[in-house]
Amino acid sequence: MTTRPSPHLSLEEPELRRTEPESGPHPRSAGPTLGASLLGFALICLDSSIVNVALPAIDGSLGGGMAGLQWVVDAYTLAFAALMLSTGAFADRVGASRACASGIALFTLASAACGLAPSLPVLVAARVVQGVAAALVLPASLALVRRAYPEPARRARAVATWAAGGSVAVALGPVAGGALTTAWNWRAIFFVNLPLGAVALLLLLRAPRSPRRPAPLDLPGQVTAAVALTALTFAVIERGPAGLAALGIAVVAAALFVRGEGRHPHPMVPLGLFRSGAVRTAVFAGIACSVAFFGSVFVFSLFFQQVQGRSALVSGLLFLPMTGLIAVTNVAAGKLTGRYGARVPMLAGQLIAIAGLLTLLVVGAGTPGPAVALLLVPLAFGCALTVPPLTALMMDAVPAERAGLAAGVLNAARQTAGGLGIAVFGALVAHGFATGMRTALLIAVALLALSVLVTARRR
C-alpha cells in the first residue's frame, strides 16, 4: 500500500489556513489516543448490537409492530449516516479531539434519555440524538488514530486494533442485551452506556488536542443528504401512497445533493474524491458488507425470538459464536493488510461471506439453534476480514489532513447501507418470514458478488 495521496484529490476543497500550529504526534501520546478512540468507537458499536435482541421486549412495552422496531434501529442509523457526511469534515475543522469529546458526552446523555423514554416516539427521538452523537465520534476517533500513527504499517495495525474495539463491543452486545433485558428490562441496555461514556471522556483528557482547520459548513448539502436518506428509508418501511411520495422526495433530494456538491466551494463530499479507484473500491465493499452483516443480524434476532420462541438471553448467546470471532479476525486482517496490501484479504473475506450467506439458505423454523449459530459464523468472519483492509485502503488514499473527511464518507456509506439493509430485510420478512429471509440473503449475496468483481479489478 502507498500513503501517497490520490492525484485526483487536487479537485477537493483547497487547503485551509490553520488557526493553530500543527505539531507532529508525540510517541508517548499514541497509546492514550488509541485507547480513547477505541473506547469511543466501542461505545457507539455496542449500542448498535445490544438493541437487536431487545426489540421484541421494546415492542411488548411500547408497541409499534415491525415498522416501529425498524424505526428504533434506523432512527439511530440514519442520523448517524446522514450527519457523518458533515462531521467528518467537522472533525478536521474543529479538531478531532474536540469533536470526539463532544460526541461522547452527547451520546451518554442521549442514552439516559432512551432508557427513560415513556413512549415509542420519545425513544425514536432519543435514538436520533444518539445517532447525531455517534456521527461525531466515529470519524473523529479514526482521525485521531490516523494522526497518532503516521507510518503505514503501524497505522494498519492501529486501525485494526481500533476496529477490534468496535468488534468486541459488537460481540458482547447481543449477550449483554439479552442478559440485561432478561434480568431487568430493555431500558438497562441504554443505561449501561453511562459509565462507559464517563471512562471514555476521562481517557480523552490524556490525548493531545488536535489542530483546527476552519471552513464554512455545507448546510445545503447536509440538508439534502438527510432528506434523501430519511425519505428513502421511509419509502422502504412504510410503502403505500405515502411510501411512493417519499421515494419521489428522495430522488429529488439526491439530485439536488449531487448538483449542489459539484458547485459548492466547500462541499462536505468533494466529488473528485470518487475519481480515486481505491476510494470507490473501499466504499462499495463497505456498503456490501454492511447490508449483509447488519441486515442479517436484524433478521436473525427476530428469527430466534419470534419464529423459534427463544428468550432474549438465549438469542443473545446464540450470536456469540458469530460475533466472538470478529475482534480476533479484525486484528489478523490488520496484519495481513500490512503484509500483503488490502486487495488479498478483501477478496478472501468477501468470498467467505458469500459462502456463509449461501449456507444460511437451508435454515428453517425447525433448524436447531446451535446449528444456526454456527452457520452464522462464516458471514461474520468474512465481513470481519474485509472491513479493516478496506478502511486502511481508504485512509491510504487521502493525505493525513483529510482523514476526517475520508472516514466520514466511508462510514456514512456503510451506515446508510446498514440502515437500508435493515429496512429492506424487515419489509421482506414482514410478509412471510421464511420466504422473506431467503430473499434477503440472496440480495446480500448479489451485492457481495458485485463487490468481489470491483475488488478484483483493483490492482
C-alpha positions in Angstrom: 0.0 0.0 0.0 1.1 3.6 -0.5 0.5 6.7 1.5 0.8 9.0 -1.5 -2.4 11.0 -1.9 -4.5 10.3 -4.9 -3.8 12.7 -7.8 -7.5 13.4 -8.0 -7.6 14.9 -4.6 -6.5 18.2 -6.0 -10.1 18.7 -7.1 -11.2 18.8 -3.5 -11.6 21.7 -1.2 -8.4 23.8 -1.2 -6.1 23.7 1.8 -7.3 26.0 4.5 -5.4 28.3 6.7 -4.7 26.8 10.1 -5.5 28.7 13.3 -3.4 26.5 15.5 0.1 25.2 14.8 0.2 21.5 14.0 2.9 19.7 15.7 3.6 16.0 15.0 2.2 13.4 17.3 4.3 12.6 20.3 5.2 8.9 20.6 4.0 8.8 24.2 0.6 10.1 23.3 -0.1 7.4 20.7 -1.2 4.8 23.3 -3.7 7.0 25.2 -5.0 8.4 21.9 -5.7 4.9 20.6 -7.3 3.9 23.9 -9.6 6.9 23.9 -10.5 6.4 20.3 -11.1 2.7 20.7 -13.4 3.1 23.7 -15.4 5.8 22.0 -15.8 3.7 18.9 -16.7 0.7 21.1 -19.4 2.7 22.8 -21.3 3.5 19.6 -20.8 0.0 18.3 -22.2 -1.6 21.5 -25.4 0.4 21.0 -25.9 -0.9 17.5 -25.7 -4.6 18.5 -27.2 -4.5 22.1 -30.5 -3.2 20.8 -31.3 -6.0 18.4 -32.1 -8.7 20.9 -34.2 -6.3 23.0 -36.5 -5.4 20.1 -39.3 -7.8 20.9 -39.3 -6.6 24.5 -39.4 -3.0 23.3 -42.4 -3.9 21.1 -44.1 -5.6 24.1 -43.6 -2.5 26.3 -44.1 0.4 23.9 -45.8 -1.2 20.9 -45.3 -0.2 17.2 -45.1 -3.5 15.4 -42.5 -4.4 12.8 -42.4 -0.8 11.5 -41.8 0.5 15.0 -38.9 -1.9 15.5 -37.3 -0.8 12.2 -37.5 2.8 13.2 -35.9 2.1 16.6 -32.9 0.8 14.8 -33.0 3.1 11.7 -33.5 6.4 13.6 -30.1 5.8 15.1 -28.5 4.6 11.9 -29.9 7.3 9.6 -28.9 10.2 11.8 -25.5 8.5 12.2 -25.1 8.1 8.4 -26.5 11.5 7.2 -24.6 13.7 9.7 -21.4 11.8 9.3 -21.0 13.4 5.9 -20.6 16.7 7.7 -19.0 15.6 10.9 -16.0 14.0 9.1 -15.1 17.4 7.8 -16.3 19.0 11.1 -13.7 16.8 12.9 -11.0 18.2 10.6 -12.2 21.8 11.2 -12.7 22.0 14.9 -10.1 19.3 15.8 -10.7 15.6 16.1 -10.2 15.6 19.9 -12.8 18.2 20.5 -15.3 16.6 18.1 -14.8 13.2 19.8 -15.3 14.5 23.3 -18.4 16.4 22.4 -19.8 13.4 20.6 -19.2 11.0 23.6 -20.8 13.4 26.1 -23.9 13.9 23.9 -24.2 10.1 23.3 -24.1 9.5 27.0 -26.9 12.0 27.7 -29.0 10.6 24.9 -28.6 7.1 26.2 -30.1 8.2 29.5 -33.0 9.7 27.6 -33.5 6.4 25.7 -33.6 4.5 29.0 -36.2 6.8 30.4 -38.4 7.1 27.3 -42.1 6.7 28.2 -43.3 6.1 24.6 -42.1 4.8 21.3 -41.9 8.3 19.7 -39.8 9.6 22.5 -37.5 6.6 22.2 -37.1 7.1 18.5 -36.3 10.8 19.0 -33.7 10.0 21.6 -32.2 7.4 19.2 -31.9 10.2 16.6 -29.8 12.2 19.1 -27.7 9.1 19.8 -27.1 8.9 16.0 -26.0 12.5 15.9 -23.5 11.9 18.7 -22.2 8.7 17.1 -21.7 10.6 13.8 -19.4 13.0 15.7 -17.5 10.2 17.5 -16.7 7.8 14.6 -14.8 9.9 12.1 -13.1 11.9 14.9 -11.9 8.8 16.6 -10.5 7.4 13.4 -8.8 10.7 12.5 -7.1 10.7 16.0 -5.7 7.2 15.2 -4.6 8.3 11.7 -2.7 11.3 13.1 -1.2 9.3 16.0 0.3 6.7 13.7 1.8 8.3 10.6 3.8 5.2 9.5 1.7 3.0 7.2 2.4 -0.5 8.7 1.9 0.7 12.3 -1.2 2.6 11.2 -2.7 -0.5 9.6 -2.2 -2.3 12.9 -3.6 0.6 14.9 -6.7 0.8 12.6 -7.2 -2.9 13.1 -7.0 -2.5 16.9 -9.4 0.4 16.7 -11.8 -1.8 14.6 -11.3 -4.6 17.1 -12.6 -2.4 19.9 -15.8 -2.0 18.0 -15.9 -5.7 17.2 -15.6 -6.7 20.8 -18.5 -4.4 21.6 -20.5 -5.9 18.8 -19.6 -9.4 20.1 -20.7 -8.5 23.7 -23.7 -6.6 22.6 -26.2 -9.4 22.0 -25.2 -11.3 25.1 -25.2 -8.2 27.3 -28.5 -7.1 25.7 -30.1 -10.5 26.3 -28.9 -10.7 29.9 -29.9 -7.1 30.8 -33.3 -7.5 29.2 -33.9 -10.8 30.9 -32.6 -9.7 34.4 -34.2 -6.2 34.4 -35.8 -4.9 31.2 -34.9 -3.4 27.9 -34.1 0.1 29.5 -31.0 -1.3 31.0 -29.4 -1.7 27.6 -29.2 2.1 27.3 -28.2 2.8 30.9 -25.1 0.7 30.5 -23.7 3.4 28.2 -23.4 5.9 31.1 -20.3 4.6 32.9 -18.6 3.7 29.6 -19.1 7.2 28.3 -17.6 8.6 31.5 -14.5 6.4 31.2 -14.0 7.4 27.5 -14.1 11.1 28.4 -11.5 10.6 31.1 -9.2 8.9 28.6 -9.6 11.7 26.2 -8.1 14.1 28.7 -4.7 12.4 28.1 -4.9 12.7 24.3 -3.3 15.7 22.7 -5.5 18.4 21.3 -5.9 18.2 17.6 -5.3 21.2 15.2 -8.2 23.1 13.7 -8.9 23.8 10.1 -11.9 26.2 10.0 -14.1 26.5 6.9 -17.8 27.1 6.1 -20.0 24.1 6.5 -22.0 22.8 3.6 -25.5 23.3 5.1 -27.5 22.8 1.8 -25.6 19.6 1.2 -26.3 18.4 4.7 -30.0 19.1 4.5 -30.5 17.5 1.1 -28.5 14.4 2.2 -30.5 14.0 5.3 -33.8 14.4 3.4 -32.8 11.9 0.8 -31.8 9.2 3.2 -34.8 9.7 5.5 -37.3 9.7 2.7 -35.7 6.6 1.0 -35.9 4.7 4.3 -39.5 5.9 4.9 -40.4 4.6 1.4 -39.0 1.2 2.2 -40.5 0.8 5.6 -43.9 2.4 5.2 -44.7 1.7 1.4 -48.1 2.5 0.0 -49.0 6.0 -1.4 -47.0 7.7 1.4 -44.0 5.5 0.5 -44.3 6.4 -3.2 -44.4 10.1 -2.3 -41.4 9.7 -0.1 -39.5 7.9 -2.8 -40.1 10.9 -5.1 -38.8 13.2 -2.5 -35.7 11.0 -2.0 -34.9 11.1 -5.8 -35.3 14.9 -5.9 -33.2 15.5 -2.8 -30.5 13.1 -4.1 -30.3 15.0 -7.4 -30.1 18.3 -5.6 -27.4 16.9 -3.3 -25.2 15.8 -6.2 -25.7 19.1 -8.1 -25.0 21.2 -5.0 -21.9 19.3 -4.1 -20.5 19.9 -7.6 -21.0 23.7 -7.2 -20.4 24.4 -3.5 -16.9 26.0 -2.8 -16.5 23.8 0.3 -18.5 20.6 -0.3 -18.9 18.1 2.5 -18.4 15.4 -0.1 -15.9 16.5 -2.8 -17.0 14.6 -5.9 -13.3 14.5 -7.0 -12.7 12.1 -4.1 -14.5 9.3 -6.0 -12.2 9.6 -9.0 -9.8 7.5 -7.0 -10.2 3.8 -7.7 -9.2 3.0 -4.2 -11.9 5.1 -2.7 -14.6 3.6 -5.0 -13.5 0.1 -4.1 -13.4 0.7 -0.4 -16.8 2.4 -0.3 -18.6 -0.2 -2.4 -17.1 -3.1 -0.4 -18.1 -1.3 2.8 -21.7 -1.0 1.5 -21.9 -4.6 0.6 -20.6 -5.9 3.9 -22.9 -3.6 5.9 -26.0 -4.7 4.1 -25.1 -8.4 4.5 -24.0 -8.2 8.2 -26.4 -5.7 9.8 -29.4 -6.9 7.7 -28.7 -10.5 8.7 -28.3 -9.7 12.4 -31.6 -7.9 12.4 -33.4 -10.7 10.7 -31.9 -13.5 12.8 -32.6 -11.6 16.1 -36.3 -11.7 15.2 -36.0 -15.3 13.9 -34.6 -16.6 17.2 -37.3 -14.9 19.3 -40.4 -14.6 17.1 -40.1 -17.7 14.9 -38.3 -20.1 17.3 -39.7 -18.6 20.5 -36.4 -18.3 22.4 -35.7 -15.8 25.2 -33.7 -12.6 24.7 -30.8 -14.1 26.8 -30.7 -17.4 24.7 -30.9 -15.4 21.5 -28.0 -13.2 22.6 -25.9 -16.3 23.4 -26.6 -17.8 20.0 -25.0 -14.8 18.4 -21.8 -15.2 20.5 -20.1 -17.7 18.1 -20.8 -15.2 15.2 -19.6 -12.1 17.0 -16.9 -13.6 19.2 -14.5 -14.2 16.3 -14.8 -10.7 14.9 -12.3 -9.0 17.1 -9.6 -11.7 16.6 -10.3 -11.6 12.8 -10.0 -7.8 12.7 -6.6 -8.0 14.3 -5.5 -10.7 11.9 -6.8 -8.7 9.0 -4.7 -5.7 10.0 -1.6 -7.8 10.0 -2.5 -9.3 6.6 -3.1 -5.8 5.2 0.3 -4.6 6.4 2.0 -7.6 4.8 0.0 -8.1 1.6 -1.9 -4.9 1.0 -5.7 -4.5 1.1 -6.8 -6.5 -2.0 -6.0 -10.0 -0.9 -7.8 -10.0 2.5 -10.7 -8.1 1.0 -11.2 -10.7 -1.7 -10.9 -13.6 0.7 -13.2 -12.0 3.2 -16.0 -11.3 0.7 -15.8 -14.8 -0.8 -16.1 -16.3 2.7 -19.1 -14.1 3.5 -20.8 -15.2 0.3 -20.3 -18.8 1.1 -21.7 -18.2 4.6 -24.9 -16.5 3.2 -25.5 -19.4 0.8 -25.3 -21.9 3.6 -27.9 -19.9 5.6 -30.4 -20.5 2.9 -31.0 -24.0 4.4 -32.2 -22.5 7.8 -35.8 -23.1 8.7 -38.1 -22.8 11.7 -37.1 -26.3 12.9 -33.3 -25.8 12.5 -31.6 -26.3 15.9 -30.5 -23.0 17.4 -26.8 -24.1 17.9 -26.7 -25.1 14.2 -28.0 -21.7 13.1 -25.4 -20.1 15.4 -22.6 -22.0 13.7 -23.9 -21.2 10.2 -23.7 -17.5 11.0 -20.0 -17.7 11.7 -18.7 -17.6 8.1 -20.7 -14.5 7.3 -19.2 -12.7 10.4 -15.7 -14.0 9.7 -15.8 -12.9 6.1 -17.0 -9.4 6.9 -14.5 -9.0 9.7 -11.7 -10.0 7.4 -12.9 -7.4 4.8 -13.5 -4.2 6.9 -10.0 -3.4 8.3 -8.3 -3.6 4.9 -11.0 -1.6 3.1 -10.7 1.0 5.9 -6.9 1.1 5.5 -7.3 1.3 1.7 -9.5 4.4 2.2 -7.1 6.0 4.7 -4.1 5.5 2.5 -5.9 7.1 -0.5 -6.0 10.5 1.3 -3.5 12.8 3.0 -3.5 12.9 6.8 -5.3 16.3 7.0 -8.2 14.9 5.1 -8.6 11.7 7.3 -11.7 13.0 9.0 -13.4 13.7 5.7 -12.5 10.3 4.3 -13.6 8.5 7.4 -16.9 10.3 7.3 -17.6 9.4 3.7 -16.7 5.7 4.1 -18.6 5.2 7.3 -21.6 7.3 6.1 -21.9 4.9 3.2 -21.6 1.9 5.5 -24.2 3.2 8.0 -26.6 4.2 5.2 -26.2 0.7 3.7 -26.8 -1.0 7.0 -29.9 1.1 7.7 -31.4 0.5 4.3 -30.5 -3.2 4.6 -32.5 -3.4 7.8 -35.4 -1.5 6.2 -35.5 -3.8 3.1 -34.9 -7.0 5.0 -37.5 -6.1 7.6 -40.1 -5.3 4.9 -39.4 -8.7 3.2 -39.8 -10.8 6.4 -42.9 -8.8 7.4 -44.9 -10.6 4.7 -43.8 -14.2 5.2 -40.7 -14.8 7.3 -39.2 -17.8 5.6 -39.5 -16.5 2.0 -38.5 -13.0 3.0 -35.4 -14.2 4.9 -34.2 -16.2 1.9 -34.8 -13.3 -0.5 -32.9 -11.0 1.8 -29.9 -13.4 2.0 -29.8 -13.6 -1.8 -29.8 -9.8 -2.1 -26.8 -9.8 0.2 -25.1 -12.5 -1.9 -25.6 -10.4 -5.1 -24.2 -7.3 -3.6 -21.1 -9.1 -2.3 -20.5 -10.8 -5.6 -20.5 -7.5 -7.4 -18.1 -6.1 -4.8 -15.8 -9.1 -5.4 -15.7 -8.1 -9.1 -14.9 -4.5 -8.2 -12.2 -5.5 -5.8 -10.6 -8.0 -8.2 -10.2 -5.3 -10.8 -8.3 -3.1 -8.2 -4.6 -3.7 -8.8 
